[in-house]
């Protein structure tokens, strides 16, 4: 962090986790990369939770034990031999550690289970397909023999989308299916395999002139907070969004065409920018989260890489109402959109001032003198991307609107501090969980008319649990509304306590009329809530598609998208799968 501790510093764990340990799986990111809470945030947590330095002298459960190879494989040798014959022995894994590694994502519930050495819902085998043809053979065989099929891309799922509830096989796309198939400068597209990770894709594009023989450098413009450890396939099948989506769009705006292997055959769409040839198959397949088939190729839009036109801004507003109205006007102004665009409510602004090293600085003192009061003021930050004159116009108009609402311009300094840690904030979760302090997020989509009802109602529930920090921000903006993020920090002692609180937040997101997800996806965690949001008749359309693509129900079964949840499992999914 920007300031070292002057007093007591908690005993954060910084050693390399033992090989094949539980911690090696629950840890977010590289073992030698950390973002410890700074001293100001640490003091806020102590005050809020009624804790002392003594509570942070030694971690509770680090998960350093080795995962024993003791979970049996419940698959016939005949099936194992088939997969070994087509893939080779080196591409078929059945040890417990590897099987666990592809079934647990990065939701906090996954981390808490691993800390308790609870292994459940893992496949019998992990397969490493080498190409599209391997996937066809695997899916056809599994369909014929009623073997469940799951897929692993990057492992950053926060919706329990990876769990092999019915065992079977899990296809890990990372080892082999991670290549660039082609790039077209004329079409401004790139076609890649689904196992390609975010940093690899961006490296290819930023250096396309030397690596791919293009005339220019490019970017995909898709930078989720999980960017370092998420895959192109995962982005696509969950309808993900990057932090720059206000300008570049969500993944469904970036995808041009796709190729899937389904039990009913191969589905391949064409590489056209638009068409009026009936319902859009690309949109049907995106968001299916492995329940229709397995993505083997995807073609994406690419954009000119122009980092020199990156223009940062940040403002402090006197209150939430002014900040919301300014954000709406910016998005409806028709002068172009910023790339990253975020607005924090008063509570999150207070935490952000601590987290990004602003509290106590000259900027902070100046704000107080000018009447921008703590727990009332709101922080807006962002930056522009694109052609030089375009970014200049966008920033100029943002400034004009913010001045109208008497916001104070706080330069690009705040945004620079945020940008430095934009992919690192999740690293803090492991530090906090070591001391039974839980940090997690839930998000939804709102429109401008119902924004405040949802913001107020969900936060009221979050604060109904005493001594809880609930930060909220708006991001991923549109002329019609935005994504609303709820981030809570609380002292909890059990995974059941966490689970019940999470259920309550989901209940209230639904109660106040937001979508159940904007970009995290649904997985098995949020599946029980989906039908109530979409409507039964509407979800029946998805069920009909599922029956067409996967009549034997082998693709990611066990509650994904709520498609095969029994009535008595709804709202009790976590309990049922733990039995």
C-alpha positions in Angstrom: 0.0 0.0 0.0 1.0 3.6 -0.3 1.7 4.1 3.4 3.5 1.6 5.7 2.0 0.8 9.1 3.2 3.1 11.9 1.6 1.0 14.7 0.7 -2.7 15.0 0.4 -4.6 11.7 -1.5 -7.8 11.4 0.5 -10.9 10.7 -0.4 -11.2 7.1 0.6 -14.5 5.5 3.2 -13.9 2.8 4.9 -17.3 2.4 4.5 -19.5 -0.6 1.6 -21.9 0.0 2.8 -25.6 0.2 2.5 -27.3 -3.1 -0.9 -29.0 -3.6 -2.3 -27.4 -0.5 -5.8 -26.0 0.0 -4.4 -22.5 0.2 -2.7 -22.9 -3.2 -6.3 -23.2 -4.6 -8.2 -20.7 -2.5 -5.5 -18.0 -3.0 -6.3 -15.3 -5.5 -3.5 -14.6 -7.9 0.3 -15.2 -7.6 1.5 -16.3 -4.3 4.2 -13.5 -4.1 1.8 -10.7 -5.1 -0.2 -9.0 -2.3 -2.4 -6.1 -1.6 -2.7 -5.9 2.2 -5.3 -3.5 3.7 -3.5 -0.3 4.6 -3.5 1.1 8.2 -6.4 3.4 7.7 -8.7 0.6 6.4 -7.4 -1.7 9.2 -8.4 0.9 11.8 -11.8 1.3 10.3 -12.4 -2.5 10.5 -11.3 -2.6 14.1 -13.7 0.2 15.0 -16.6 -1.2 13.0 -16.3 -4.8 14.2 -15.2 -4.0 17.8 -11.9 -5.8 17.4 -8.4 -5.1 18.8 -4.9 -5.8 17.6 -5.0 -9.0 19.6 -7.6 -10.4 17.2 -5.1 -10.0 14.4 -2.1 -11.5 16.1 -2.4 -14.9 14.5 -4.5 -16.1 11.6 -7.4 -18.5 12.2 -7.3 -21.0 9.3 -4.8 -20.7 6.6 -5.5 -23.8 4.7 -1.9 -25.0 4.6 -2.7 -28.7 4.7 -2.0 -30.9 1.7 -5.0 -32.1 -0.3 -4.7 -35.9 0.1 -5.3 -38.1 -2.9 -8.2 -40.0 -1.4 -11.4 -39.1 -3.3 -12.3 -42.2 -5.4 -12.9 -42.1 -9.1 -16.4 -43.4 -9.7 -16.0 -44.1 -13.4 -15.5 -47.4 -15.2 -12.1 -48.4 -16.5 -13.7 -48.7 -20.0 -14.5 -45.0 -20.0 -11.1 -44.0 -18.6 -9.4 -46.1 -21.3 -11.4 -44.4 -24.1 -10.4 -40.9 -23.0 -6.8 -42.0 -22.5 -6.8 -43.5 -26.0 -7.9 -40.4 -27.8 -6.0 -37.8 -25.6 -3.0 -39.6 -24.4 -2.2 -40.5 -20.8 -0.6 -37.1 -20.1 -4.0 -35.4 -20.9 -6.1 -37.4 -18.5 -5.8 -36.6 -14.8 -7.6 -38.3 -11.9 -5.7 -37.2 -8.8 -7.8 -35.4 -6.2 -5.9 -32.1 -6.3 -6.3 -31.6 -10.0 -10.0 -32.6 -9.9 -10.6 -30.1 -7.0 -8.7 -27.4 -8.8 -11.1 -27.3 -11.7 -14.3 -27.4 -9.6 -13.7 -24.6 -7.2 -13.9 -21.0 -8.4 -13.4 -17.7 -6.5 -16.6 -17.1 -4.7 -15.9 -16.7 -1.0 -17.9 -19.8 -0.3 -15.4 -21.8 -2.3 -12.6 -20.3 -0.2 -14.3 -21.1 3.1 -15.0 -24.7 2.1 -11.3 -25.2 1.2 -10.2 -23.7 4.5 -12.3 -26.3 6.2 -10.9 -29.0 3.9 -14.3 -29.7 2.5 -14.0 -31.3 -1.0 -17.3 -31.9 -2.8 -18.7 -31.8 -6.3 -15.5 -32.7 -8.2 -15.3 -34.6 -11.5 -14.0 -38.1 -11.9 -11.5 -37.1 -14.5 -9.9 -33.9 -15.8 -9.4 -33.9 -19.5 -7.1 -31.6 -21.6 -8.5 -31.5 -25.1 -6.0 -30.5 -27.7 -8.3 -29.2 -30.4 -11.9 -28.9 -31.7 -11.9 -32.5 -32.9 -11.0 -33.8 -29.5 -13.9 -31.9 -28.0 -16.3 -33.4 -30.6 -15.1 -37.0 -29.7 -15.4 -36.3 -26.0 -18.9 -34.8 -26.2 -20.2 -37.5 -28.5 -18.9 -40.3 -26.3 -20.2 -38.7 -23.1 -23.6 -38.1 -24.6 -23.8 -41.7 -25.7 -22.8 -43.0 -22.3 -24.6 -40.4 -20.2 -21.4 -39.0 -18.7 -21.8 -35.4 -17.3 -19.5 -32.8 -18.9 -18.1 -29.6 -17.3 -15.7 -27.0 -18.6 -12.9 -25.0 -16.9 -11.4 -21.9 -18.5 -9.7 -19.6 -16.0 -11.2 -20.5 -12.7 -12.4 -17.0 -11.7 -16.1 -17.9 -11.5 -17.9 -16.3 -8.5 -21.2 -18.1 -9.1 -20.2 -21.7 -8.6 -20.4 -22.3 -12.3 -17.6 -24.9 -12.3 -18.8 -27.5 -9.8 -19.2 -31.1 -11.1 -22.3 -31.8 -9.0 -22.8 -35.0 -10.9 -19.2 -36.0 -11.3 -18.3 -37.0 -14.8 -15.5 -35.2 -16.6 -14.2 -31.6 -16.7 -12.5 -30.2 -19.7 -9.6 -27.9 -18.8 -9.1 -25.7 -21.9 -5.9 -23.9 -20.6 -3.1 -26.3 -21.5 -3.8 -26.7 -25.3 -6.8 -24.7 -26.5 -5.2 -21.3 -25.9 -4.1 -20.2 -29.4 -4.7 -17.4 -31.9 -6.4 -18.9 -34.9 -6.3 -15.8 -37.1 -6.4 -12.0 -37.1 -7.9 -9.8 -39.7 -6.8 -6.2 -39.8 -9.2 -5.4 -42.6 -12.2 -6.7 -40.6 -10.7 -5.6 -37.2 -11.3 -9.1 -35.7 -9.3 -11.8 -34.0 -10.3 -15.5 -33.7 -8.9 -17.4 -30.7 -9.5 -20.6 -28.7 -11.5 -20.3 -25.5 -8.6 -21.3 -23.1 -6.7 -18.1 -24.0 -6.2 -16.0 -20.8 -6.9 -12.3 -20.7 -3.2 -11.1 -20.4 -2.2 -13.4 -23.2 -4.8 -12.0 -25.6 -4.0 -8.5 -24.7 -0.3 -9.1 -25.2 -0.9 -10.6 -28.6 -3.0 -7.5 -29.6 -0.8 -4.8 -28.0 2.2 -6.4 -29.9 0.4 -7.6 -32.9 2.8 -5.8 -35.3 5.7 -8.0 -34.1 3.8 -11.1 -32.9 1.1 -11.4 -35.6 2.6 -9.4 -38.5 0.0 -6.6 -38.5 0.6 -3.0 -39.4 -0.8 -1.6 -36.2 -1.2 -2.4 -32.5 -4.6 -3.4 -31.1 -6.6 -4.0 -27.9 -9.7 -6.0 -27.1 -10.9 -3.4 -24.6 -12.1 -6.2 -22.2 -10.6 -5.8 -18.7 -12.7 -7.5 -16.0 -11.3 -7.2 -12.4 -10.4 -10.9 -12.9 -8.4 -10.0 -16.0 -5.2 -11.6 -14.8 -6.9 -15.0 -14.2 -9.9 -15.3 -16.5 -10.3 -16.8 -20.0 -11.8 -15.6 -23.3 -14.1 -18.6 -23.1 -15.3 -17.7 -19.6 -16.0 -14.1 -20.6 -18.1 -15.3 -23.5 -20.2 -18.0 -21.9 -21.1 -15.8 -18.9 -21.8 -12.6 -20.7 -19.0 -10.9 -18.8 -18.1 -7.2 -18.7 -14.7 -5.5 -18.4 -14.2 -2.4 -16.4 -13.9 -0.4 -19.7 -17.3 -1.6 -20.9 -19.0 1.8 -20.9 -16.9 2.6 -24.1 -15.9 -0.8 -25.5 -19.1 -2.7 -24.5 -19.8 -6.0 -22.7 -18.5 -9.2 -24.2 -21.8 -9.7 -26.2 -21.0 -6.4 -27.9 -17.5 -7.5 -28.7 -18.2 -11.1 -30.0 -18.7 -11.4 -33.7 -19.0 -15.2 -34.2 -18.6 -18.5 -32.3 -18.2 -22.3 -32.7 -19.7 -24.7 -30.2 -19.7 -28.5 -29.8 -23.1 -29.6 -28.5 -24.5 -33.1 -28.1 -26.9 -32.4 -31.0 -24.0 -31.3 -33.3 -21.6 -28.4 -34.0 -23.1 -24.9 -33.9 -21.0 -22.3 -35.9 -22.1 -18.7 -36.6 -20.8 -16.6 -39.4 -18.3 -13.7 -39.2 -20.6 -10.7 -40.1 -21.1 -7.5 -38.1 -24.9 -7.8 -38.2 -27.7 -9.7 -39.9 -31.5 -9.9 -40.0 -31.7 -13.7 -40.4 -34.0 -14.5 -37.5 -33.1 -14.7 -33.8 -29.4 -14.2 -33.2 -27.7 -17.5 -32.4 -24.6 -15.7 -31.1 -26.8 -14.1 -28.4 -28.5 -17.4 -27.6 -25.2 -19.2 -27.0 -23.6 -16.4 -25.0 -24.7 -16.7 -21.4 -25.4 -20.4 -21.7 -22.6 -21.2 -19.2 -21.8 -24.6 -20.7 -25.3 -25.9 -20.5 -25.8 -26.0 -24.3 -22.3 -27.0 -25.4 -18.6 -26.2 -25.3 -17.1 -23.2 -27.0 -14.1 -24.0 -29.1 -13.5 -20.8 -31.1 -14.6 -17.2 -30.8 -14.1 -14.2 -33.0 -13.8 -10.8 -31.3 -13.8 -7.2 -32.4 -10.4 -5.4 -31.9 -9.7 -1.7 -31.5 -6.7 0.5 -32.3 -4.4 0.6 -29.3 -3.9 4.3 -28.4 -2.8 4.5 -24.8 -1.5 8.0 -25.4 -5.1 9.3 -25.6 -5.9 8.0 -22.1 -7.4 11.0 -20.3 -8.0 10.5 -16.5 -10.5 12.5 -14.4 -12.0 12.4 -10.9 -14.5 14.6 -9.1 -15.9 14.8 -5.6 -19.6 15.7 -5.3 -21.3 17.2 -2.3 -24.0 14.5 -2.2 -25.3 11.3 -3.8 -28.3 12.9 -5.5 -26.1 15.4 -7.4 -23.6 12.7 -8.3 -26.3 10.4 -9.7 -27.9 13.1 -11.8 -24.5 14.2 -13.2 -23.8 10.6 -14.2 -27.1 10.2 -16.0 -26.6 13.5 -17.9 -23.1 12.4 -19.0 -24.5 9.1 -20.4 -27.4 10.8 -22.1 -25.4 13.7 -23.5 -24.6 12.1 -26.8 -21.0 13.4 -27.0 -19.4 10.0 -26.5 -18.8 7.8 -23.5 -15.8 7.5 -21.1 -14.1 4.1 -21.0 -13.9 3.4 -17.3 -16.7 5.3 -15.4 -17.4 4.7 -11.7 -19.4 6.5 -9.0 -19.1 5.6 -5.4 -21.8 6.3 -2.8 -20.9 8.1 0.5 -19.9 5.0 2.4 -17.7 3.6 -0.4 -16.2 7.0 -1.0 -15.1 7.1 2.7 -13.4 3.7 2.3 -11.9 4.7 -1.0 -10.3 7.8 0.5 -8.6 5.5 2.9 -7.8 2.7 0.4 -6.3 4.9 -2.3 -4.3 7.1 0.0 -6.3 10.3 -0.2 -7.4 10.6 3.4 -5.1 13.0 5.2 -3.6 14.5 2.1 -3.9 18.1 0.8 -6.8 17.1 -1.4 -8.7 15.7 1.5 -8.1 18.8 3.6 -9.1 21.1 0.8 -12.4 19.1 0.3 -13.3 19.5 4.0 -12.6 23.2 4.0 -14.9 23.6 0.9 -17.8 21.8 2.6 -17.5 18.3 1.0 -18.3 16.4 4.2 -17.3 12.8 5.0 -20.1 10.3 4.6 -22.0 12.7 2.4 -19.5 13.4 -0.5 -19.2 11.0 -3.5 -16.3 10.1 -5.6 -16.5 9.8 -9.4 -13.5 8.6 -11.4 -12.7 7.3 -14.8 -10.8 7.8 -18.0 -11.4 8.0 -21.7 -10.1 5.9 -24.6 -10.1 6.4 -28.4 -9.0 8.9 -30.9 -7.3 12.0 -29.5 -9.8 14.7 -30.3 -12.7 12.4 -29.3 -11.2 11.8 -25.8 -10.6 15.5 -25.4 -14.3 16.3 -26.2 -15.6 13.6 -23.9 -13.5 14.8 -20.9 -14.4 18.4 -21.6 -18.1 17.6 -21.6 -17.8 15.5 -18.4 -16.1 18.4 -16.7 -18.8 20.8 -17.9 -21.6 18.6 -16.4 -19.8 18.0 -13.2 -19.2 21.7 -12.7 -23.0 22.3 -13.2 -23.5 20.1 -10.1 -20.7 21.9 -8.2 -18.4 19.0 -8.1 -14.8 19.6 -7.3 -12.2 18.4 -9.9 -9.7 16.3 -8.1 -7.4 15.7 -11.1 -6.2 12.3 -12.4 -4.3 11.5 -9.2 -7.2 9.6 -7.6 -7.8 7.6 -10.8 -4.1 6.8 -11.1 -4.2 5.3 -7.6 -7.3 3.3 -8.4 -5.8 2.2 -11.8 -2.6 0.9 -10.1 -4.7 -1.5 -8.0 -7.6 -2.1 -10.4 -6.8 -5.9 -10.6 -5.4 -6.2 -7.1 -8.3 -5.4 -4.8 -9.4 -9.1 -4.7 -6.0 -10.0 -3.2 -7.1 -8.4 0.1 -9.9 -10.9 0.5 -7.4 -13.7 1.4 -5.7 -11.5 4.0 -9.0 -10.7 5.7 -10.5 -14.2 5.5 -7.4 -15.4 7.4 -8.9 -13.5 10.4 -12.5 -14.4 9.8 -13.3 -11.0 8.2 -15.3 -11.6 5.1 -15.2 -9.4 2.0 -17.4 -10.2 -1.0 -19.5 -8.6 -3.8 -22.8 -9.0 -5.4 -24.0 -7.0 -8.4 -27.1 -6.3 -10.5 -28.4 -4.1 -13.3 -30.8 -1.1 -12.6 -32.4 1.6 -14.7 -32.4 5.2 -13.7 -36.0 5.1 -12.4 -35.5 2.2 -10.0 -31.9 2.9 -9.1 -32.5 4.6 -5.8 -35.1 2.2 -4.5 -32.7 -0.7 -5.1 -29.7 1.2 -3.7 -31.6 2.1 -0.5 -33.5 -1.2 -0.1 -30.5 -3.5 -0.5 -28.2 -1.3 1.6 -30.9 -1.3 4.3 -30.8 -5.1 4.4 -27.0 -5.1 4.4 -26.9 -2.8 7.4 -29.5 -4.8 9.2 -26.6 -6.9 10.2 -24.9 -4.8 12.8 -21.3 -3.8 12.5 -21.1 -4.3 8.7 -19.4 -2.2 6.1 -21.4 -2.0 2.9 -19.8 -0.1 0.0 -21.8 0.6 -3.2 -20.8 2.0 -6.5 -22.3 2.5 -10.0 -20.3 1.2 -13.0 -20.8 -0.1 -16.5 -23.0 2.8 -17.5 -25.6 3.1 -20.2 -28.0 5.9 -21.2 -30.8 3.9 -19.6 -29.1 2.8 -16.4 -26.1 1.1 -14.9 -24.6 -1.8 -13.0 -24.9 -1.4 -9.2 -22.2 -3.1 -7.1 -22.6 -4.0 -3.4 -19.4 -4.8 -1.5 -19.6 -5.9 2.1 -17.0 -6.4 4.8 -18.1 -8.2 7.9 -16.8 -10.2 10.8 -18.2 -13.7 10.4 -17.2 -17.0 12.0 -18.7 -19.7 9.8 -19.5 -20.3 6.1 -23.1 -20.8 7.1 -23.3 -17.3 8.5 -21.8 -16.0 5.3 -24.2 -18.0 3.2 -27.3 -16.9 5.0 -26.2 -13.2 4.6 -25.5 -13.7 0.9 -28.9 -15.3 0.4 -30.5 -12.3 2.1 -28.8 -9.9 -0.3 -29.9 -11.9 -3.3 -33.4 -11.9 -1.9 -33.4 -8.1 -1.6 -31.9 -7.5 -5.0 -34.8 -9.5 -6.4 -37.3 -7.9 -4.1 -36.5 -4.4 -5.3 -36.6 -5.3 -9.0 -33.0 -5.4 -10.2 -31.5 -8.2 -12.5 -29.8 -11.0 -10.6 -26.6 -10.3 -12.5 -25.1 -7.8 -14.8 -21.9 -9.6 -15.7 -20.9 -12.2 -13.1 -23.2 -14.8 -14.6 -25.7 -17.1 -12.8 -23.9 -20.4 -12.3 -25.4 -22.7 -9.7 -25.3 -20.2 -6.9 -27.8 -17.7 -8.3 -29.8 -20.3 -10.3 -32.5 -20.7 -7.7 -33.5 -17.0 -8.1 -33.4 -16.9 -11.9 -37.0 -18.0 -12.8 -38.6 -15.5 -10.4 -36.7 -12.7 -12.2 -37.3 -13.8 -15.8 -40.7 -15.5 -15.5 -41.6 -19.1 -15.9 -42.7 -18.8 -19.5 -39.5 -16.9 -20.4 -37.2 -19.5 -18.7 -39.1 -22.3 -20.5 -37.7 -20.9 -23.7 -34.2 -21.5 -22.3 -35.3 -25.0 -21.2 -36.5 -25.8 -24.7 -33.2 -24.8 -26.1 -31.5 -26.9 -23.5 -33.6 -29.9 -24.5 -32.6 -29.3 -28.2 -28.9 -28.9 -27.7 -28.5 -31.4 -24.8 -31.5 -33.9 -24.7 -29.7 -36.2 -22.2 -28.8 -33.3 -19.9 -25.1 -34.0 -19.7 -23.8 -30.4 -20.1 -22.9 -28.7 -16.8 -25.8 -30.3 -14.9 -26.7 -29.8 -11.3 -28.5 -26.4 -11.2 -26.6 -24.2 -13.6 -29.0 -21.4 -14.7 -31.6 -23.1 -12.5 -32.4 -25.4 -15.5 -32.4 -28.7 -13.6 -33.1 -27.7 -10.1 -35.9 -29.6 -8.4 -38.5 -27.5 -6.8 -37.4 -28.4 -3.3 -33.8 -27.4 -4.1 -34.6 -23.8 -4.9 -33.2 -21.4 -2.4 -31.5 -24.4 -0.6 -29.0 -25.3 -3.2 -25.9 -24.9 -1.1 -27.3 -27.1 1.6 -28.4 -29.8 -0.8 -25.1 -30.0 -2.7 -23.2 -30.2 0.6 -25.1 -33.3 1.8 
